[in-house]
């Protein structure tokens, strides 16, 4: 996530550098362009990126169709799946189109 609160696009190629080698909390939305529930969650993810900008939270999204290695590695079978990483380690997963409050509570739990 940049300083202005935009959502970072991560891929099989840059995931280690951006997420696994990072410090602090990262929230990664595993999604696809054809997924209706993913499109419902996208604005929430963007809002959270803005709200948590500068607070030690990196917000990213990963297109499962273009990044099969990470999708398989983390066992993502349903989308949207939102994975949380603390200091580069996978600590939690939320599956499905959930309300903003659910994601906020997860962020605050790991901050």
Secondary structure per residue as TSV (DSSP state, phi and psi in degrees):
chain	resnum	aa	ss	phi	psi
A	1	X	-	360.0	136.0
A	2	X	-	-83.5	172.0
A	3	X	T	-61.6	-23.6
A	4	X	T	-88.1	6.8
A	5	X	-	83.6	22.7
A	6	X	-	-82.0	158.1
A	7	X	-	-85.5	128.6
A	8	X	E	-81.2	136.3
A	9	X	E	-90.1	121.0
A	10	X	-	-111.8	154.0
A	11	X	-	-137.0	174.6
A	12	X	T	-55.4	-32.1
A	13	X	T	-78.6	-38.2
A	14	X	T	-108.4	2.9
A	15	X	H	-60.6	-44.8
A	16	X	I	-60.4	-46.8
A	17	X	I	-65.6	-44.3
A	18	X	I	-79.9	-35.6
A	19	X	I	-113.3	-56.1
A	20	X	I	-72.0	-26.9
A	21	X	T	-96.6	7.2
A	22	X	-	-89.5	165.7
A	23	X	-	-108.9	154.6
A	24	X	S	85.8	-159.1
A	25	X	E	-101.5	137.6
A	26	X	E	-128.9	137.0
A	27	X	E	-116.4	120.3
A	28	X	E	-118.3	121.0
A	29	X	E	-91.1	110.0
A	30	X	E	-86.2	119.7
A	31	X	E	-145.7	178.3
A	32	X	-	-147.8	151.9
A	33	X	T	-63.6	-30.7
A	34	X	T	-86.9	-1.9
A	35	X	-	-91.0	111.8
A	36	X	H	-58.9	-51.1
A	37	X	H	-60.4	-31.4
A	38	X	H	-63.1	-39.9
A	39	X	H	-68.5	-26.1
A	40	X	H	-72.6	-35.1
A	41	X	H	-81.5	-27.3
A	42	X	H	-51.4	-47.0
A	43	X	H	-64.5	-31.7
A	44	X	H	-66.8	-44.0
A	45	X	H	-60.8	-42.7
A	46	X	H	-64.4	-41.0
A	47	X	H	-61.2	-44.7
A	48	X	H	-63.9	-36.7
A	49	X	H	-59.2	-42.9
A	50	X	H	-68.9	-42.8
A	51	X	H	-69.5	-31.1
A	52	X	T	-102.7	9.2
A	53	X	T	-59.1	132.3
A	54	X	T	77.4	7.4
A	55	X	T	-113.1	16.4
A	56	X	T	84.5	19.7
A	57	X	E	-119.9	124.1
A	58	X	E	-98.5	128.5
A	59	X	E	-113.8	127.6
A	60	X	E	-139.2	164.3
A	61	X	E	-134.7	150.2
A	62	X	E	-135.6	122.0
A	63	X	E	-78.1	114.1
A	64	X	T	-64.6	-30.5
A	65	X	T	-68.6	-32.9
A	66	X	T	-95.1	-5.5
A	67	X	-	-136.8	66.2
A	68	X	H	-67.8	-26.9
A	69	X	H	-64.1	-49.1
A	70	X	H	-69.8	-36.4
A	71	X	H	-59.1	-45.3
A	72	X	H	-70.7	-42.9
A	73	X	H	-58.8	-38.4
A	74	X	T	-95.6	7.9
A	75	X	T	65.0	31.8
A	76	X	-	-76.9	113.9
A	77	X	-	-115.7	-20.9
A	78	X	S	-124.7	140.7
A	79	X	S	-127.5	150.9
A	80	X	S	-71.8	143.9
A	81	X	E	-122.1	128.1
A	82	X	E	-113.2	114.7
A	83	X	E	-102.3	141.5
A	84	X	E	-112.3	134.8
A	85	X	E	-125.6	130.2
A	86	X	E	-115.2	119.9
A	87	X	T	49.7	41.5
A	88	X	T	86.2	-5.5
A	89	X	E	-106.2	135.7
A	90	X	E	-68.6	120.8
A	91	X	E	-116.8	-18.8
A	92	X	E	-165.7	160.1
A	93	X	E	-141.5	137.6
A	94	X	E	-118.7	126.2
A	95	X	E	-109.5	133.9
A	96	X	S	102.2	171.5
A	97	X	S	-80.8	97.3
A	98	X	-	-105.6	159.2
A	99	X	-	-65.9	157.2
A	100	X	H	-54.8	-37.5
A	101	X	H	-60.8	-33.4
A	102	X	H	-65.4	-45.2
A	103	X	H	-68.2	-39.7
A	104	X	H	-60.7	-41.9
A	105	X	H	-66.2	-35.8
A	106	X	H	-66.7	-43.4
A	107	X	H	-58.9	-48.9
A	108	X	H	-66.4	-30.2
A	109	X	H	-64.0	-37.0
A	110	X	H	-101.0	-7.0
A	111	X	-	-68.9	360.0
